[in-house]
Amino acid sequence: MAEIVAEIAAVTALFLVVAAGAIDAVRYEIPDAVSIAVVVLAAVFGVLTPGFGWASHAGAVAVMFAFGLLAFSRGWLGGGDVKLMSAIAGWTGLMQLPLMFVAVSVSGGVLALVYAVGRRVRSRGGAAVQATALPYAVAIAIGTLWWLAATGGGPLAR
């Protein structure tokens, strides 16, 4: 029974990450409740999973949050992006964090390129096109899915 609940927690967290991407694409914000739920679900998963590496997962959250604070202070990421990535780090652990980070970063680069090309195409008619913020949770969601595919299911690949 505990294994089923742990898997439900993981699938729910993934759904929330994808939902955060969709919400950010429309409203340019990520609700705090989503990030809180993702990290709480990671803790639930940990409680229900024998041998869960608590120190590694907590360390990943701390490392991601520290990097996120730096990125936020430089204007590279929004606060919601930092919180969501930190919550996802609760699922990766320290060993998987670099892979997840690279997957999100590459996804973000592709998303930025798509936005830049779209802006360029719209400006061809001579009308000025204002730069818009990048809904980075879209890249976070895509990168998270990529990380899960690359690791054979991340925490579920036991």
C-alpha positions in Angstrom: 0.0 0.0 0.0 2.8 2.4 0.9 4.4 1.9 -2.6 1.1 2.8 -4.3 0.8 6.0 -2.2 4.4 6.9 -3.0 3.8 6.4 -6.7 0.6 8.5 -6.5 2.7 11.3 -4.7 5.2 11.2 -7.5 2.6 11.3 -10.3 0.8 14.1 -8.6 4.0 16.1 -8.2 4.7 15.7 -11.9 1.2 16.8 -12.8 1.7 19.9 -10.6 5.0 20.7 -12.3 3.4 20.5 -15.7 0.4 22.6 -14.4 2.9 25.2 -13.2 4.3 25.4 -16.7 0.8 25.9 -18.1 -0.2 28.5 -15.5 3.1 30.4 -16.0 2.5 30.4 -19.8 -0.8 32.1 -19.3 -0.4 34.3 -16.2 3.4 34.7 -15.9 3.3 33.5 -12.4 3.7 30.3 -10.5 1.4 29.9 -7.5 3.4 29.3 -4.2 1.0 26.5 -3.4 2.3 24.4 -6.3 5.9 24.6 -5.2 4.9 23.9 -1.6 2.9 20.8 -2.7 5.7 19.5 -4.9 8.2 19.6 -2.0 5.7 18.2 0.5 4.9 15.3 -1.9 8.7 14.6 -2.1 8.7 14.3 1.7 5.7 12.0 1.6 7.5 9.9 -1.1 10.6 9.8 1.2 8.7 8.7 4.2 7.1 5.9 2.2 10.3 4.8 0.4 12.8 2.7 2.3 16.3 3.9 1.9 15.3 7.3 0.7 18.4 9.5 0.9 17.1 12.3 3.1 20.5 14.1 3.3 21.0 14.0 -0.4 17.5 15.3 -1.2 17.6 18.0 1.4 21.1 19.0 0.2 19.8 19.2 -3.4 17.0 21.6 -2.2 19.6 23.7 -0.4 22.0 23.8 -3.3 19.2 24.7 -5.8 17.8 27.3 -3.5 21.3 28.9 -3.0 21.8 29.0 -6.8 18.3 30.3 -7.2 18.9 33.2 -4.8 21.9 34.2 -6.8 20.0 33.9 -10.1 17.1 35.9 -8.7 19.4 38.6 -7.3 20.9 39.0 -10.8 17.5 39.0 -12.5 18.1 35.7 -14.3 15.1 33.9 -12.7 11.9 35.0 -11.1 11.1 34.0 -7.5 8.5 31.5 -8.5 11.0 29.8 -10.8 13.5 29.5 -8.0 10.9 28.0 -5.6 9.6 25.5 -8.2 13.2 24.4 -9.2 14.1 24.0 -5.5 11.0 21.9 -4.9 11.8 19.7 -7.8 15.3 19.3 -6.4 13.7 17.6 -3.5 12.9 14.8 -5.9 16.4 14.6 -7.6 18.9 14.3 -4.8 22.4 15.7 -5.1 23.6 13.1 -7.7 20.7 13.8 -10.1 20.6 17.5 -9.6 23.2 18.4 -12.3 21.3 16.4 -14.9 18.0 18.0 -14.0 19.6 21.4 -14.0 21.1 20.9 -17.4 17.8 19.6 -18.8 16.0 22.6 -17.5 18.7 25.0 -18.8 18.7 23.5 -22.3 14.9 23.6 -22.3 15.1 27.3 -21.3 17.6 28.1 -24.0 15.3 26.5 -26.6 12.3 28.3 -25.2 14.2 31.6 -25.3 15.2 30.9 -29.0 11.5 30.2 -29.9 10.4 33.4 -28.2 13.2 35.4 -30.0 12.3 34.0 -33.4 8.6 34.6 -32.8 9.3 38.2 -31.8 11.4 38.6 -35.0 8.7 37.2 -37.2 6.1 39.5 -35.7 8.3 42.5 -36.1 8.8 41.9 -39.9 5.6 43.8 -40.6 7.3 47.0 -39.3 5.4 47.1 -36.0 7.4 47.3 -32.9 7.2 44.2 -30.8 7.8 44.6 -27.1 10.0 42.1 -25.4 8.0 39.9 -23.1 9.0 37.9 -20.0 9.8 34.3 -20.6 7.4 31.9 -18.7 10.3 29.8 -17.4 8.1 27.3 -15.7 7.4 26.0 -19.2 11.1 25.2 -19.5 11.2 23.8 -16.0 8.4 21.4 -16.8 9.9 20.3 -20.1 13.3 19.9 -18.4 11.8 17.9 -15.6 10.1 15.6 -18.1 13.4 15.2 -20.0 15.2 14.4 -16.7 12.6 11.8 -15.9 13.0 10.2 -19.3 16.8 10.3 -19.1 16.8 8.6 -15.7 14.2 6.0 -16.5 11.7 7.6 -14.1 13.8 9.4 -11.6 12.8 8.5 -8.1 10.4 5.8 -9.4 13.2 3.9 -11.1 14.0 1.8 -8.0 
